[in-house]
């Protein structure tokens, strides 16, 4: 899961990441446009639906937070 999320984020943002706790917003890696694309790609990649209420700073501030959100939506998919 981690590698898939990192690959998606790299493809969308153009940034290669390996630190899953890096603050994506303060580093300028993600913004609102990237979040929209990220949501679409995560939904496709993991066959999930991300509700508008789940699109929060807390769920997208780090790769680790994204992983936790996806795990919950997938029923703890590994």
mmCIF file of the N, C-alpha and C atoms, coordinates in Angstrom:
data_MODEL
# 
_entry.id   MODEL 
# 
loop_
_atom_site.group_PDB 
_atom_site.id 
_atom_site.type_symbol 
_atom_site.label_atom_id 
_atom_site.label_alt_id 
_atom_site.label_comp_id 
_atom_site.label_asym_id 
_atom_site.label_entity_id 
_atom_site.label_seq_id 
_atom_site.pdbx_PDB_ins_code 
_atom_site.Cartn_x 
_atom_site.Cartn_y 
_atom_site.Cartn_z 
_atom_site.occupancy 
_atom_site.B_iso_or_equiv 
_atom_site.pdbx_formal_charge 
_atom_site.auth_seq_id 
_atom_site.auth_comp_id 
_atom_site.auth_asym_id 
_atom_site.auth_atom_id 
_atom_site.pdbx_PDB_model_num 
ATOM 1   N N  . UNK A 1 1  ? 0.823   -1.188 0.000   1.00 0.00 ? 1  UNK A N  1 
ATOM 2   C CA . UNK A 1 1  ? 0.000   0.000  0.000   1.00 0.00 ? 1  UNK A CA 1 
ATOM 3   C C  . UNK A 1 1  ? 0.870   1.257  0.000   1.00 0.00 ? 1  UNK A C  1 
ATOM 4   N N  . UNK A 1 2  ? 1.883   1.289  0.844   1.00 0.00 ? 2  UNK A N  1 
ATOM 5   C CA . UNK A 1 2  ? 2.731   2.472  0.943   1.00 0.00 ? 2  UNK A CA 1 
ATOM 6   C C  . UNK A 1 2  ? 3.352   2.808  -0.408  1.00 0.00 ? 2  UNK A C  1 
ATOM 7   N N  . UNK A 1 3  ? 3.917   1.812  -1.066  1.00 0.00 ? 3  UNK A N  1 
ATOM 8   C CA . UNK A 1 3  ? 4.578   2.054  -2.351  1.00 0.00 ? 3  UNK A CA 1 
ATOM 9   C C  . UNK A 1 3  ? 3.592   2.549  -3.407  1.00 0.00 ? 3  UNK A C  1 
ATOM 10  N N  . UNK A 1 4  ? 2.397   1.986  -3.404  1.00 0.00 ? 4  UNK A N  1 
ATOM 11  C CA . UNK A 1 4  ? 1.384   2.402  -4.373  1.00 0.00 ? 4  UNK A CA 1 
ATOM 12  C C  . UNK A 1 4  ? 0.998   3.865  -4.154  1.00 0.00 ? 4  UNK A C  1 
ATOM 13  N N  . UNK A 1 5  ? 0.815   4.247  -2.902  1.00 0.00 ? 5  UNK A N  1 
ATOM 14  C CA . UNK A 1 5  ? 0.463   5.632  -2.578  1.00 0.00 ? 5  UNK A CA 1 
ATOM 15  C C  . UNK A 1 5  ? 1.616   6.563  -2.943  1.00 0.00 ? 5  UNK A C  1 
ATOM 16  N N  . UNK A 1 6  ? 2.841   6.168  -2.615  1.00 0.00 ? 6  UNK A N  1 
ATOM 17  C CA . UNK A 1 6  ? 4.003   6.983  -2.978  1.00 0.00 ? 6  UNK A CA 1 
ATOM 18  C C  . UNK A 1 6  ? 4.121   7.144  -4.488  1.00 0.00 ? 6  UNK A C  1 
ATOM 19  N N  . UNK A 1 7  ? 3.873   6.072  -5.230  1.00 0.00 ? 7  UNK A N  1 
ATOM 20  C CA . UNK A 1 7  ? 3.928   6.133  -6.698  1.00 0.00 ? 7  UNK A CA 1 
ATOM 21  C C  . UNK A 1 7  ? 2.875   7.087  -7.249  1.00 0.00 ? 7  UNK A C  1 
ATOM 22  N N  . UNK A 1 8  ? 1.665   7.001  -6.721  1.00 0.00 ? 8  UNK A N  1 
ATOM 23  C CA . UNK A 1 8  ? 0.575   7.879  -7.172  1.00 0.00 ? 8  UNK A CA 1 
ATOM 24  C C  . UNK A 1 8  ? 0.925   9.332  -6.871  1.00 0.00 ? 8  UNK A C  1 
ATOM 25  N N  . UNK A 1 9  ? 1.402   9.586  -5.667  1.00 0.00 ? 9  UNK A N  1 
ATOM 26  C CA . UNK A 1 9  ? 1.757   10.945 -5.271  1.00 0.00 ? 9  UNK A CA 1 
ATOM 27  C C  . UNK A 1 9  ? 2.897   11.495 -6.132  1.00 0.00 ? 9  UNK A C  1 
ATOM 28  N N  . UNK A 1 10 ? 3.877   10.668 -6.432  1.00 0.00 ? 10 UNK A N  1 
ATOM 29  C CA . UNK A 1 10 ? 5.000   11.069 -7.279  1.00 0.00 ? 10 UNK A CA 1 
ATOM 30  C C  . UNK A 1 10 ? 4.510   11.408 -8.681  1.00 0.00 ? 10 UNK A C  1 
ATOM 31  N N  . UNK A 1 11 ? 3.647   10.564 -9.217  1.00 0.00 ? 11 UNK A N  1 
ATOM 32  C CA . UNK A 1 11 ? 3.120   10.786 -10.562 1.00 0.00 ? 11 UNK A CA 1 
ATOM 33  C C  . UNK A 1 11 ? 2.352   12.107 -10.649 1.00 0.00 ? 11 UNK A C  1 
ATOM 34  N N  . UNK A 1 12 ? 1.582   12.413 -9.621  1.00 0.00 ? 12 UNK A N  1 
ATOM 35  C CA . UNK A 1 12 ? 0.752   13.621 -9.626  1.00 0.00 ? 12 UNK A CA 1 
ATOM 36  C C  . UNK A 1 12 ? 1.571   14.874 -9.305  1.00 0.00 ? 12 UNK A C  1 
ATOM 37  N N  . UNK A 1 13 ? 2.443   14.783 -8.301  1.00 0.00 ? 13 UNK A N  1 
ATOM 38  C CA . UNK A 1 13 ? 3.159   15.981 -7.828  1.00 0.00 ? 13 UNK A CA 1 
ATOM 39  C C  . UNK A 1 13 ? 4.517   16.180 -8.484  1.00 0.00 ? 13 UNK A C  1 
ATOM 40  N N  . UNK A 1 14 ? 5.067   15.087 -9.015  1.00 0.00 ? 14 UNK A N  1 
ATOM 41  C CA . UNK A 1 14 ? 6.414   15.162 -9.580  1.00 0.00 ? 14 UNK A CA 1 
ATOM 42  C C  . UNK A 1 14 ? 7.504   15.058 -8.537  1.00 0.00 ? 14 UNK A C  1 
ATOM 43  N N  . UNK A 1 15 ? 7.135   14.764 -7.300  1.00 0.00 ? 15 UNK A N  1 
ATOM 44  C CA . UNK A 1 15 ? 8.088   14.661 -6.191  1.00 0.00 ? 15 UNK A CA 1 
ATOM 45  C C  . UNK A 1 15 ? 8.286   13.210 -5.786  1.00 0.00 ? 15 UNK A C  1 
ATOM 46  N N  . UNK A 1 16 ? 9.556   12.779 -5.698  1.00 0.00 ? 16 UNK A N  1 
ATOM 47  C CA . UNK A 1 16 ? 9.879   11.451 -5.178  1.00 0.00 ? 16 UNK A CA 1 
ATOM 48  C C  . UNK A 1 16 ? 9.963   11.560 -3.657  1.00 0.00 ? 16 UNK A C  1 
ATOM 49  N N  . UNK A 1 17 ? 9.189   10.764 -2.968  1.00 0.00 ? 17 UNK A N  1 
ATOM 50  C CA . UNK A 1 17 ? 9.151   10.814 -1.512  1.00 0.00 ? 17 UNK A CA 1 
ATOM 51  C C  . UNK A 1 17 ? 9.506   9.465  -0.917  1.00 0.00 ? 17 UNK A C  1 
ATOM 52  N N  . UNK A 1 18 ? 10.088  9.493  0.281   1.00 0.00 ? 18 UNK A N  1 
ATOM 53  C CA . UNK A 1 18 ? 10.298  8.255  1.024   1.00 0.00 ? 18 UNK A CA 1 
ATOM 54  C C  . UNK A 1 18 ? 9.965   8.435  2.501   1.00 0.00 ? 18 UNK A C  1 
ATOM 55  N N  . UNK A 1 19 ? 9.834   9.676  2.947   1.00 0.00 ? 19 UNK A N  1 
ATOM 56  C CA . UNK A 1 19 ? 9.483   9.970  4.335   1.00 0.00 ? 19 UNK A CA 1 
ATOM 57  C C  . UNK A 1 19 ? 7.961   10.044 4.452   1.00 0.00 ? 19 UNK A C  1 
ATOM 58  N N  . UNK A 1 20 ? 7.347   9.031  5.076   1.00 0.00 ? 20 UNK A N  1 
ATOM 59  C CA . UNK A 1 20 ? 5.885   8.989  5.142   1.00 0.00 ? 20 UNK A CA 1 
ATOM 60  C C  . UNK A 1 20 ? 5.314   9.952  6.173   1.00 0.00 ? 20 UNK A C  1 
ATOM 61  N N  . UNK A 1 21 ? 6.185   10.597 6.952   1.00 0.00 ? 21 UNK A N  1 
ATOM 62  C CA . UNK A 1 21 ? 5.715   11.554 7.954   1.00 0.00 ? 21 UNK A CA 1 
ATOM 63  C C  . UNK A 1 21 ? 6.021   13.008 7.575   1.00 0.00 ? 21 UNK A C  1 
ATOM 64  N N  . UNK A 1 22 ? 6.536   13.227 6.387   1.00 0.00 ? 22 UNK A N  1 
ATOM 65  C CA . UNK A 1 22 ? 6.818   14.574 5.889   1.00 0.00 ? 22 UNK A CA 1 
ATOM 66  C C  . UNK A 1 22 ? 5.517   15.342 5.697   1.00 0.00 ? 22 UNK A C  1 
ATOM 67  N N  . UNK A 1 23 ? 5.467   16.590 6.175   1.00 0.00 ? 23 UNK A N  1 
ATOM 68  C CA . UNK A 1 23 ? 4.272   17.423 6.016   1.00 0.00 ? 23 UNK A CA 1 
ATOM 69  C C  . UNK A 1 23 ? 4.175   17.872 4.563   1.00 0.00 ? 23 UNK A C  1 
ATOM 70  N N  . UNK A 1 24 ? 3.247   17.275 3.836   1.00 0.00 ? 24 UNK A N  1 
ATOM 71  C CA . UNK A 1 24 ? 3.111   17.501 2.399   1.00 0.00 ? 24 UNK A CA 1 
ATOM 72  C C  . UNK A 1 24 ? 2.668   18.922 2.066   1.00 0.00 ? 24 UNK A C  1 
ATOM 73  N N  . UNK A 1 25 ? 1.883   19.530 2.932   1.00 0.00 ? 25 UNK A N  1 
ATOM 74  C CA . UNK A 1 25 ? 1.413   20.893 2.679   1.00 0.00 ? 25 UNK A CA 1 
ATOM 75  C C  . UNK A 1 25 ? 2.516   21.915 2.916   1.00 0.00 ? 25 UNK A C  1 
ATOM 76  N N  . UNK A 1 26 ? 3.191   21.833 4.073   1.00 0.00 ? 26 UNK A N  1 
ATOM 77  C CA . UNK A 1 26 ? 4.217   22.828 4.382   1.00 0.00 ? 26 UNK A CA 1 
ATOM 78  C C  . UNK A 1 26 ? 5.408   22.727 3.441   1.00 0.00 ? 26 UNK A C  1 
ATOM 79  N N  . UNK A 1 27 ? 5.645   21.546 2.893   1.00 0.00 ? 27 UNK A N  1 
ATOM 80  C CA . UNK A 1 27 ? 6.738   21.361 1.933   1.00 0.00 ? 27 UNK A CA 1 
ATOM 81  C C  . UNK A 1 27 ? 6.344   21.771 0.515   1.00 0.00 ? 27 UNK A C  1 
ATOM 82  N N  . UNK A 1 28 ? 5.068   22.123 0.338   1.00 0.00 ? 28 UNK A N  1 
ATOM 83  C CA . UNK A 1 28 ? 4.603   22.556 -0.981  1.00 0.00 ? 28 UNK A CA 1 
ATOM 84  C C  . UNK A 1 28 ? 4.431   21.416 -1.980  1.00 0.00 ? 28 UNK A C  1 
ATOM 85  N N  . UNK A 1 29 ? 4.342   20.207 -1.485  1.00 0.00 ? 29 UNK A N  1 
ATOM 86  C CA . UNK A 1 29 ? 4.212   19.038 -2.366  1.00 0.00 ? 29 UNK A CA 1 
ATOM 87  C C  . UNK A 1 29 ? 2.772   18.866 -2.821  1.00 0.00 ? 29 UNK A C  1 
ATOM 88  N N  . UNK A 1 30 ? 1.823   19.170 -1.953  1.00 0.00 ? 30 UNK A N  1 
ATOM 89  C CA . UNK A 1 30 ? 0.412   19.067 -2.326  1.00 0.00 ? 30 UNK A CA 1 
ATOM 90  C C  . UNK A 1 30 ? -0.290  20.405 -2.125  1.00 0.00 ? 30 UNK A C  1 
ATOM 91  N N  . UNK A 1 31 ? -1.295  20.605 -2.932  1.00 0.00 ? 31 UNK A N  1 
ATOM 92  C CA . UNK A 1 31 ? -2.190  21.752 -2.810  1.00 0.00 ? 31 UNK A CA 1 
ATOM 93  C C  . UNK A 1 31 ? -3.585  21.252 -3.154  1.00 0.00 ? 31 UNK A C  1 
ATOM 94  N N  . UNK A 1 32 ? -4.547  22.129 -3.207  1.00 0.00 ? 32 UNK A N  1 
ATOM 95  C CA . UNK A 1 32 ? -5.932  21.691 -3.433  1.00 0.00 ? 32 UNK A CA 1 
ATOM 96  C C  . UNK A 1 32 ? -6.103  20.983 -4.776  1.00 0.00 ? 32 UNK A C  1 
ATOM 97  N N  . UNK A 1 33 ? -5.418  21.439 -5.806  1.00 0.00 ? 33 UNK A N  1 
ATOM 98  C CA . UNK A 1 33 ? -5.521  20.791 -7.119  1.00 0.00 ? 33 UNK A CA 1 
ATOM 99  C C  . UNK A 1 33 ? -4.956  19.373 -7.074  1.00 0.00 ? 33 UNK A C  1 
ATOM 100 N N  . UNK A 1 34 ? -3.807  19.215 -6.439  1.00 0.00 ? 34 UNK A N  1 
ATOM 101 C CA . UNK A 1 34 ? -3.196  17.889 -6.325  1.00 0.00 ? 34 UNK A CA 1 
ATOM 102 C C  . UNK A 1 34 ? -4.064  16.964 -5.484  1.00 0.00 ? 34 UNK A C  1 
ATOM 103 N N  . UNK A 1 35 ? -4.676  17.495 -4.423  1.00 0.00 ? 35 UNK A N  1 
ATOM 104 C CA . UNK A 1 35 ? -5.556  16.673 -3.579  1.00 0.00 ? 35 UNK A CA 1 
ATOM 105 C C  . UNK A 1 35 ? -6.701  16.098 -4.406  1.00 0.00 ? 35 UNK A C  1 
ATOM 106 N N  . UNK A 1 36 ? -7.299  16.912 -5.253  1.00 0.00 ? 36 UNK A N  1 
ATOM 107 C CA . UNK A 1 36 ? -8.409  16.434 -6.091  1.00 0.00 ? 36 UNK A CA 1 
ATOM 108 C C  . UNK A 1 36 ? -7.935  15.288 -6.974  1.00 0.00 ? 36 UNK A C  1 
ATOM 109 N N  . UNK A 1 37 ? -6.793  15.469 -7.629  1.00 0.00 ? 37 UNK A N  1 
ATOM 110 C CA . UNK A 1 37 ? -6.254  14.398 -8.477  1.00 0.00 ? 37 UNK A CA 1 
ATOM 111 C C  . UNK A 1 37 ? -5.873  13.170 -7.660  1.00 0.00 ? 37 UNK A C  1 
ATOM 112 N N  . UNK A 1 38 ? -5.331  13.399 -6.485  1.00 0.00 ? 38 UNK A N  1 
ATOM 113 C CA . UNK A 1 38 ? -4.945  12.298 -5.605  1.00 0.00 ? 38 UNK A CA 1 
ATOM 114 C C  . UNK A 1 38 ? -6.155  11.483 -5.176  1.00 0.00 ? 38 UNK A C  1 
ATOM 115 N N  . UNK A 1 39 ? -7.239  12.149 -4.839  1.00 0.00 ? 39 UNK A N  1 
ATOM 116 C CA . UNK A 1 39 ? -8.475  11.455 -4.456  1.00 0.00 ? 39 UNK A CA 1 
ATOM 117 C C  . UNK A 1 39 ? -8.946  10.558 -5.602  1.00 0.00 ? 39 UNK A C  1 
ATOM 118 N N  . UNK A 1 40 ? -8.976  11.092 -6.803  1.00 0.00 ? 40 UNK A N  1 
ATOM 119 C CA . UNK A 1 40 ? -9.422  10.318 -7.975  1.00 0.00 ? 40 UNK A CA 1 
ATOM 120 C C  . UNK A 1 40 ? -8.530  9.092  -8.172  1.00 0.00 ? 40 UNK A C  1 
ATOM 121 N N  . UNK A 1 41 ? -7.222  9.279  -8.105  1.00 0.00 ? 41 UNK A N  1 
ATOM 122 C CA . UNK A 1 41 ? -6.296  8.165  -8.327  1.00 0.00 ? 41 UNK A CA 1 
ATOM 123 C C  . UNK A 1 41 ? -6.335  7.136  -7.205  1.00 0.00 ? 41 UNK A C  1 
ATOM 124 N N  . UNK A 1 42 ? -6.492  7.584  -5.953  1.00 0.00 ? 42 UNK A N  1 
ATOM 125 C CA . UNK A 1 42 ? -6.615  6.639  -4.842  1.00 0.00 ? 42 UNK A CA 1 
ATOM 126 C C  . UNK A 1 42 ? -7.884  5.816  -4.964  1.00 0.00 ? 42 UNK A C  1 
ATOM 127 N N  . UNK A 1 43 ? -8.982  6.462  -5.356  1.00 0.00 ? 43 UNK A N  1 
ATOM 128 C CA . UNK A 1 43 ? -10.240 5.735  -5.538  1.00 0.00 ? 43 UNK A CA 1 
ATOM 129 C C  . UNK A 1 43 ? -10.089 4.654  -6.596  1.00 0.00 ? 43 UNK A C  1 
ATOM 130 N N  . UNK A 1 44 ? -9.420  4.973  -7.687  1.00 0.00 ? 44 UNK A N  1 
ATOM 131 C CA . UNK A 1 44 ? -9.207  3.980  -8.760  1.00 0.00 ? 44 UNK A CA 1 
ATOM 132 C C  . UNK A 1 44 ? -8.277  2.862  -8.299  1.00 0.00 ? 44 UNK A C  1 
ATOM 133 N N  . UNK A 1 45 ? -7.154  3.242  -7.705  1.00 0.00 ? 45 UNK A N  1 
ATOM 134 C CA . UNK A 1 45 ? -6.123  2.268  -7.345  1.00 0.00 ? 45 UNK A CA 1 
ATOM 135 C C  . UNK A 1 45 ? -6.577  1.279  -6.283  1.00 0.00 ? 45 UNK A C  1 
ATOM 136 N N  . UNK A 1 46 ? -7.392  1.744  -5.333  1.00 0.00 ? 46 UNK A N  1 
ATOM 137 C CA . UNK A 1 46 ? -7.791  0.888  -4.214  1.00 0.00 ? 46 UNK A CA 1 
ATOM 138 C C  . UNK A 1 46 ? -9.264  0.497  -4.249  1.00 0.00 ? 46 UNK A C  1 
ATOM 139 N N  . UNK A 1 47 ? -9.953  0.868  -5.326  1.00 0.00 ? 47 UNK A N  1 
ATOM 140 C CA . UNK A 1 47 ? -11.370 0.556  -5.497  1.00 0.00 ? 47 UNK A CA 1 
ATOM 141 C C  . UNK A 1 47 ? -12.173 0.984  -4.263  1.00 0.00 ? 47 UNK A C  1 
ATOM 142 N N  . UNK A 1 48 ? -11.995 2.257  -3.903  1.00 0.00 ? 48 UNK A N  1 
ATOM 143 C CA . UNK A 1 48 ? -12.680 2.827  -2.752  1.00 0.00 ? 48 UNK A CA 1 
ATOM 144 C C  . UNK A 1 48 ? -13.413 4.090  -3.180  1.00 0.00 ? 48 UNK A C  1 
ATOM 145 N N  . UNK A 1 49 ? -14.242 4.588  -2.293  1.00 0.00 ? 49 UNK A N  1 
ATOM 146 C CA . UNK A 1 49 ? -14.905 5.870  -2.494  1.00 0.00 ? 49 UNK A CA 1 
ATOM 147 C C  . UNK A 1 49 ? -14.545 6.765  -1.314  1.00 0.00 ? 49 UNK A C  1 
ATOM 148 N N  . UNK A 1 50 ? -13.931 7.905  -1.621  1.00 0.00 ? 50 UNK A N  1 
ATOM 149 C CA . UNK A 1 50 ? -13.538 8.840  -0.578  1.00 0.00 ? 50 UNK A CA 1 
ATOM 150 C C  . UNK A 1 50 ? -14.605 9.926  -0.499  1.00 0.00 ? 50 UNK A C  1 
ATOM 151 N N  . UNK A 1 51 ? -15.342 9.919  0.589   1.00 0.00 ? 51 UNK A N  1 
ATOM 152 C CA . UNK A 1 51 ? -16.420 10.877 0.818   1.00 0.00 ? 51 UNK A CA 1 
ATOM 153 C C  . UNK A 1 51 ? -15.844 12.285 0.959   1.00 0.00 ? 51 UNK A C  1 
ATOM 154 N N  . UNK A 1 52 ? -16.610 13.264 0.551   1.00 0.00 ? 52 UNK A N  1 
ATOM 155 C CA . UNK A 1 52 ? -16.182 14.663 0.642   1.00 0.00 ? 52 UNK A CA 1 
ATOM 156 C C  . UNK A 1 52 ? -15.780 15.033 2.067   1.00 0.00 ? 52 UNK A C  1 
ATOM 157 N N  . UNK A 1 53 ? -16.438 14.458 3.059   1.00 0.00 ? 53 UNK A N  1 
ATOM 158 C CA . UNK A 1 53 ? -16.116 14.737 4.460   1.00 0.00 ? 53 UNK A CA 1 
ATOM 159 C C  . UNK A 1 53 ? -14.736 14.216 4.871   1.00 0.00 ? 53 UNK A C  1 
ATOM 160 N N  . UNK A 1 54 ? -14.204 13.260 4.106   1.00 0.00 ? 54 UNK A N  1 
ATOM 161 C CA . UNK A 1 54 ? -12.890 12.691 4.417   1.00 0.00 ? 54 UNK A CA 1 
ATOM 162 C C  . UNK A 1 54 ? -11.752 13.501 3.799   1.00 0.00 ? 54 UNK A C  1 
ATOM 163 N N  . UNK A 1 55 ? -12.085 14.446 2.950   1.00 0.00 ? 55 UNK A N  1 
ATOM 164 C CA . UNK A 1 55 ? -11.056 15.254 2.300   1.00 0.00 ? 55 UNK A CA 1 
ATOM 165 C C  . UNK A 1 55 ? -10.714 16.416 3.230   1.00 0.00 ? 55 UNK A C  1 
ATOM 166 N N  . UNK A 1 56 ? -9.844  16.101 4.197   1.00 0.00 ? 56 UNK A N  1 
ATOM 167 C CA . UNK A 1 56 ? -9.446  17.063 5.222   1.00 0.00 ? 56 UNK A CA 1 
ATOM 168 C C  . UNK A 1 56 ? -7.929  17.174 5.251   1.00 0.00 ? 56 UNK A C  1 
ATOM 169 N N  . UNK A 1 57 ? -7.467  18.258 5.853   1.00 0.00 ? 57 UNK A N  1 
ATOM 170 C CA . UNK A 1 57 ? -6.035  18.439 6.049   1.00 0.00 ? 57 UNK A CA 1 
ATOM 171 C C  . UNK A 1 57 ? -5.445  17.247 6.795   1.00 0.00 ? 57 UNK A C  1 
ATOM 172 N N  . UNK A 1 58 ? -6.126  16.817 7.834   1.00 0.00 ? 58 UNK A N  1 
ATOM 173 C CA . UNK A 1 58 ? -5.623  15.723 8.668   1.00 0.00 ? 58 UNK A CA 1 
ATOM 174 C C  . UNK A 1 58 ? -5.428  14.429 7.883   1.00 0.00 ? 58 UNK A C  1 
ATOM 175 N N  . UNK A 1 59 ? -6.319  14.144 6.928   1.00 0.00 ? 59 UNK A N  1 
ATOM 176 C CA . UNK A 1 59 ? -6.222  12.904 6.151   1.00 0.00 ? 59 UNK A CA 1 
ATOM 177 C C  . UNK A 1 59 ? -5.211  12.967 5.020   1.00 0.00 ? 59 UNK A C  1 
ATOM 178 N N  . UNK A 1 60 ? -4.743  14.173 4.658   1.00 0.00 ? 60 UNK A N  1 
ATOM 179 C CA . UNK A 1 60 ? -3.840  14.312 3.518   1.00 0.00 ? 60 UNK A CA 1 
ATOM 180 C C  . UNK A 1 60 ? -2.544  15.046 3.853   1.00 0.00 ? 60 UNK A C  1 
ATOM 181 N N  . UNK A 1 61 ? -2.269  15.294 5.135   1.00 0.00 ? 61 UNK A N  1 
ATOM 182 C CA . UNK A 1 61 ? -1.077  16.071 5.499   1.00 0.00 ? 61 UNK A CA 1 
ATOM 183 C C  . UNK A 1 61 ? 0.220   15.284 5.358   1.00 0.00 ? 61 UNK A C  1 
ATOM 184 N N  . UNK A 1 62 ? 0.155   13.965 5.488   1.00 0.00 ? 62 UNK A N  1 
ATOM 185 C CA . UNK A 1 62 ? 1.343   13.114 5.326   1.00 0.00 ? 62 UNK A CA 1 
ATOM 186 C C  . UNK A 1 62 ? 0.948   11.845 4.569   1.00 0.00 ? 62 UNK A C  1 
ATOM 187 N N  . UNK A 1 63 ? 1.933   11.161 4.052   1.00 0.00 ? 63 UNK A N  1 
ATOM 188 C CA . UNK A 1 63 ? 1.663   9.870  3.409   1.00 0.00 ? 63 UNK A CA 1 
ATOM 189 C C  . UNK A 1 63 ? 1.112   8.892  4.446   1.00 0.00 ? 63 UNK A C  1 
ATOM 190 N N  . UNK A 1 64 ? 1.630   8.969  5.661   1.00 0.00 ? 64 UNK A N  1 
ATOM 191 C CA . UNK A 1 64 ? 1.140   8.093  6.734   1.00 0.00 ? 64 UNK A CA 1 
ATOM 192 C C  . UNK A 1 64 ? -0.353  8.323  6.979   1.00 0.00 ? 64 UNK A C  1 
ATOM 193 N N  . UNK A 1 65 ? -0.788  9.589  7.001   1.00 0.00 ? 65 UNK A N  1 
ATOM 194 C CA . UNK A 1 65 ? -2.207  9.904  7.202   1.00 0.00 ? 65 UNK A CA 1 
ATOM 195 C C  . UNK A 1 65 ? -3.046  9.378  6.039   1.00 0.00 ? 65 UNK A C  1 
ATOM 196 N N  . UNK A 1 66 ? -2.526  9.511  4.828   1.00 0.00 ? 66 UNK A N  1 
ATOM 197 C CA . UNK A 1 66 ? -3.239  8.992  3.651   1.00 0.00 ? 66 UNK A CA 1 
ATOM 198 C C  . UNK A 1 66 ? -3.379  7.481  3.766   1.00 0.00 ? 66 UNK A C  1 
ATOM 199 N N  . UNK A 1 67 ? -2.300  6.812  4.170   1.00 0.00 ? 67 UNK A N  1 
ATOM 200 C CA . UNK A 1 67 ? -2.337  5.353  4.336   1.00 0.00 ? 67 UNK A CA 1 
ATOM 201 C C  . UNK A 1 67 ? -3.387  4.936  5.357   1.00 0.00 ? 67 UNK A C  1 
ATOM 202 N N  . UNK A 1 68 ? -3.450  5.634  6.485   1.00 0.00 ? 68 UNK A N  1 
ATOM 203 C CA . UNK A 1 68 ? -4.430  5.303  7.521   1.00 0.00 ? 68 UNK A CA 1 
ATOM 204 C C  . UNK A 1 68 ? -5.859  5.476  7.004   1.00 0.00 ? 68 UNK A C  1 
ATOM 205 N N  . UNK A 1 69 ? -6.095  6.545  6.265   1.00 0.00 ? 69 UNK A N  1 
ATOM 206 C CA . UNK A 1 69 ? -7.428  6.781  5.704   1.00 0.00 ? 69 UNK A CA 1 
ATOM 207 C C  . UNK A 1 69 ? -7.799  5.668  4.719   1.00 0.00 ? 69 UNK A C  1 
ATOM 208 N N  . UNK A 1 70 ? -6.875  5.333  3.843   1.00 0.00 ? 70 UNK A N  1 
ATOM 209 C CA . UNK A 1 70 ? -7.130  4.287  2.842   1.00 0.00 ? 70 UNK A CA 1 
ATOM 210 C C  . UNK A 1 70 ? -7.360  2.945  3.527   1.00 0.00 ? 70 UNK A C  1 
ATOM 211 N N  . UNK A 1 71 ? -6.575  2.635  4.546   1.00 0.00 ? 71 UNK A N  1 
ATOM 212 C CA . UNK A 1 71 ? -6.758  1.376  5.293   1.00 0.00 ? 71 UNK A CA 1 
ATOM 213 C C  . UNK A 1 71 ? -8.172  1.292  5.861   1.00 0.00 ? 71 UNK A C  1 
ATOM 214 N N  . UNK A 1 72 ? -8.638  2.390  6.446   1.00 0.00 ? 72 UNK A N  1 
ATOM 215 C CA . UNK A 1 72 ? -9.987  2.390  7.009   1.00 0.00 ? 72 UNK A CA 1 
ATOM 216 C C  . UNK A 1 72 ? -11.034 2.169  5.927   1.00 0.00 ? 72 UNK A C  1 
ATOM 217 N N  . UNK A 1 73 ? -10.849 2.813  4.785   1.00 0.00 ? 73 UNK A N  1 
ATOM 218 C CA . UNK A 1 73 ? -11.839 2.694  3.700   1.00 0.00 ? 73 UNK A CA 1 
ATOM 219 C C  . UNK A 1 73 ? -11.795 1.325  3.026   1.00 0.00 ? 73 UNK A C  1 
ATOM 220 N N  . UNK A 1 74 ? -10.653 0.669  3.106   1.00 0.00 ? 74 UNK A N  1 
ATOM 221 C CA . UNK A 1 74 ? -10.501 -0.654 2.491   1.00 0.00 ? 74 UNK A CA 1 
ATOM 222 C C  . UNK A 1 74 ? -10.797 -1.777 3.469   1.00 0.00 ? 74 UNK A C  1 
ATOM 223 N N  . UNK A 1 75 ? -11.096 -1.459 4.688   1.00 0.00 ? 75 UNK A N  1 
ATOM 224 C CA . UNK A 1 75 ? -11.264 -2.507 5.679   1.00 0.00 ? 75 UNK A CA 1 
ATOM 225 C C  . UNK A 1 75 ? -9.940  -3.109 6.071   1.00 0.00 ? 75 UNK A C  1 
ATOM 226 N N  . UNK A 1 76 ? -8.915  -2.217 6.265   1.00 0.00 ? 76 UNK A N  1 
ATOM 227 C CA . UNK A 1 76 ? -7.556  -2.607 6.670   1.00 0.00 ? 76 UNK A CA 1 
ATOM 228 C C  . UNK A 1 76 ? -6.809  -3.372 5.598   1.00 0.00 ? 76 UNK A C  1 
ATOM 229 N N  . UNK A 1 77 ? -7.025  -3.023 4.354   1.00 0.00 ? 77 UNK A N  1 
ATOM 230 C CA . UNK A 1 77 ? -6.304  -3.588 3.212   1.00 0.00 ? 77 UNK A CA 1 
ATOM 231 C C  . UNK A 1 77 ? -4.803  -3.411 3.391   1.00 0.00 ? 77 UNK A C  1 
ATOM 232 N N  . UNK A 1 78 ? -4.053  -4.433 3.119   1.00 0.00 ? 78 UNK A N  1 
ATOM 233 C CA . UNK A 1 78 ? -2.578  -4.355 3.203   1.00 0.00 ? 78 UNK A CA 1 
ATOM 234 C C  . UNK A 1 78 ? -1.971  -4.438 1.845   1.00 0.00 ? 78 UNK A C  1 
# 
